[in-house]
């Protein structure tokens, strides 16, 4: 618990104010003996420690000093030279580079999976990890051993779940903050004397804001100096502050600007949430954590109108914003005391600084310090912004997945304008009852999650354990039937929206729709990073941008379209567009490998 408090923003602030005298790391404590592999000859004692305060002797065959063999170059395939031909020493050789290999290997790749499996196999043995020394004498800081508690992968399952839950709740609040405004639209129309399209701009601009935000926050979180927590904490603090004037503003223009800014500063959950899960969970079990995180993001907009409608009707349209503040505030306070840094690159960067000070060895560096030499944050950010769009326009697979997910997202957000046109006029529902219809989306999300979890547990994970990672297209299999269900459920909902047909029929098809789209998105969100692992973070940011741009437009054109052409015809239009997704997913499944072979960006 003390480690959690120390690594959280509160602990880091206390460390700064006390000049690191409170909440000290092991390397800063008086009794810490610096491993000789990190010291300059003659500076430190010859005692080598496995971790803080734990002695390891040479007899255990676990240590090679810094004066031993050096590597000819620094790359992702660094290997330690062996000074023995025995099997035991060969095993040790593999372990010496194991810790740093995980930070060097690309995510979602066979190499990463192999590294994590070997790490898991040795974790209980707590085998020391010998840092790599390069040809120019630089010692690369690493985890002290395979069970190093500083490594987020080694945290207990309870700690991982607690940290992941904080990210999930944050994601829920920000996504809920988009649609929670829907119940306030009538009040906005009445107070500012505007039309329904102008009022819906408050939802559209929020969605646009959290589509643009990841283009900044995603590359920032990949800079080790910032890590995950600085973008999280600073942006969420600004988000909270913005809610207050949003609830008090008395002019339409100010309300719209504040809604856009709230979406923009709330978007790190969209940009970095998946990366935080990847920091903590191994590739094999990462889909469980990511699926749950996506469930919070998927269900939250559906619950927004349900949460706010009754309060808005009873009090005023401003109450939807106060409810957002009441949900966000406790989560922010929890973050202050309980959200540790999860980026391994950031953790090792600051460990390297502490070891330099403790050992007197100025040639101790983290891998990222070397990788980013000569690169400015501006250059990194520009590359992160430009590269994903370059890939999208040059690679048909990326173009298709961005367009298709944008379409599905736009359809989802268009329902916030459709439901009031269906369940009020056709079935006589009041505002509160119409808001309850959105719960059907949540039920569908839970159903989709159960189906996808069953697929992971009974099919995918056992297959990976037996056969390793198959071709990326293998991950699209659950989406092959789901794309048909998605399209059919849209048509069914549109044409059962009829006063002569019971309202429950449409709700059932909404549940089926939500379950199918949840499964489709899970498959696509795994396929993209597996095919383009070196660009995964930026591609997710560009995908977020495309989805949000289309959702922004859908919110604005949905109500006029459905009013003019009718519910059945309007849903049939978007359903017809979704047919292209059926063709695209099946073509991608059968011909994706050939497309990747021709792409200079993809991993074959």
PyMOL commands that set and color helices and strands:
alter all, ss='L'
color gray80, all
select helices_A, chain A and resi 2-7+9-17+26-28+36-38+58-60+87-96+98-104+110-123+152-154+157-179+182-192+196-212+214-221+229-248+252-266+268-280+286-314+319-338+344-359+367-371+377-394+396-424+431-437+439-467+472-496+503-531+533-565+567-598
alter helices_A, ss='H'
color red, helices_A
select strands_A, chain A and resi 48-51+54-56+139-140+364-365
alter strands_A, ss='S'
color yellow, strands_A
deselect
rebuild
show_as cartoon
